[in-house]
Amino acid sequence: MRYIVLWAGLLLSCQAEKEFEGTYTDFEDVNFVTLTNESTDGGSQIAYLKNGYSANEARFCFCDQSCSRNTVEVAELQFNEGTTQFRYKVHPSDGWTLKSSTDWCTKYD
């Protein structure tokens, strides 16, 4: 009987949800999120810009001259500092697309 209880307890503990280990904060509206990765072929940069905001107004991390840069214009943009995740909607009626800025040099405002 003792082994059945121990076995059942082990099964239940394996099925428990993992708790979030970071510092959770709420998503906040931002005008841009820029990502820079210098680890591949001179690096690459991606800028998520709210409609009406230009790449010249955004801040980027340093990247050498052979670095490529892509911009994505979005209707809504939010960043979660506690989890380094951001989300955006290309059109106001779209659902949120969730991305992570982990392993990227990230600037946002």
C-alpha positions in Angstrom: 0.0 0.0 0.0 2.8 2.4 0.9 4.3 1.9 -2.6 1.0 2.7 -4.3 0.8 6.0 -2.4 4.4 6.8 -3.2 3.9 6.0 -6.8 0.7 8.1 -7.0 2.5 11.0 -5.3 5.4 10.8 -7.8 3.0 10.8 -10.8 1.1 13.9 -9.4 4.3 15.8 -8.8 5.5 15.2 -12.4 2.2 16.6 -13.7 2.4 19.8 -11.7 2.7 23.0 -13.8 6.1 24.7 -13.7 6.1 28.1 -12.1 7.4 31.1 -13.9 10.9 31.8 -12.7 11.4 35.3 -14.1 10.1 38.6 -12.8 6.7 39.0 -14.3 5.5 42.5 -15.3 2.7 43.5 -17.5 3.0 44.3 -21.2 3.4 48.0 -21.8 2.7 49.9 -25.0 5.8 51.0 -26.8 6.7 52.8 -30.1 9.5 50.5 -31.2 11.4 47.3 -30.4 14.7 46.8 -32.0 16.7 43.6 -32.0 20.4 43.2 -32.9 22.2 39.9 -33.3 25.9 40.1 -34.3 26.6 36.4 -34.3 25.8 35.6 -38.0 27.5 37.0 -41.1 28.2 40.5 -39.8 24.9 40.6 -37.9 21.3 41.5 -38.4 18.8 43.9 -37.0 15.1 43.8 -36.9 12.9 46.8 -36.0 9.2 46.5 -35.1 7.8 50.0 -35.5 4.4 51.3 -34.6 2.6 52.9 -37.5 3.8 56.5 -38.0 7.2 55.8 -36.3 10.3 55.8 -38.5 13.5 53.7 -38.2 15.4 57.0 -37.8 13.6 57.6 -34.5 14.3 54.2 -33.2 17.4 53.3 -31.2 19.5 50.3 -32.3 22.4 48.4 -30.6 25.7 48.7 -32.5 26.1 46.5 -35.5 29.0 46.7 -38.1 28.4 48.1 -41.6 27.7 44.7 -43.3 24.8 44.2 -40.9 21.4 43.8 -42.5 18.3 45.7 -41.3 14.7 44.8 -41.7 11.7 46.7 -40.5 8.2 45.5 -39.6 5.4 48.1 -39.4 2.7 47.2 -36.9 -0.5 48.7 -35.6 0.0 47.8 -31.9 3.2 46.9 -30.1 3.8 46.0 -26.5 6.9 44.9 -24.5 7.2 43.0 -21.2 10.4 43.9 -19.5 10.2 41.2 -16.9 10.1 38.4 -19.5 11.9 40.0 -22.5 8.9 39.2 -24.6 7.1 41.5 -26.9 3.9 41.2 -28.9 2.4 43.0 -31.9 -0.6 43.2 -34.2 0.1 44.1 -37.9 -3.6 45.1 -38.2 -5.8 46.2 -35.3 -8.2 43.3 -35.9 -5.4 40.7 -35.8 -4.6 38.5 -32.8 -1.3 39.1 -30.9 1.9 37.6 -32.3 4.3 36.9 -29.4 8.1 37.0 -29.8 11.0 36.8 -27.5 14.0 39.1 -27.5 16.2 36.6 -25.5 19.7 36.4 -27.0 19.3 39.7 -28.9 20.5 43.1 -27.9 17.2 44.8 -27.4 16.2 48.5 -27.3 12.6 49.7 -26.9 10.6 52.8 -26.1 
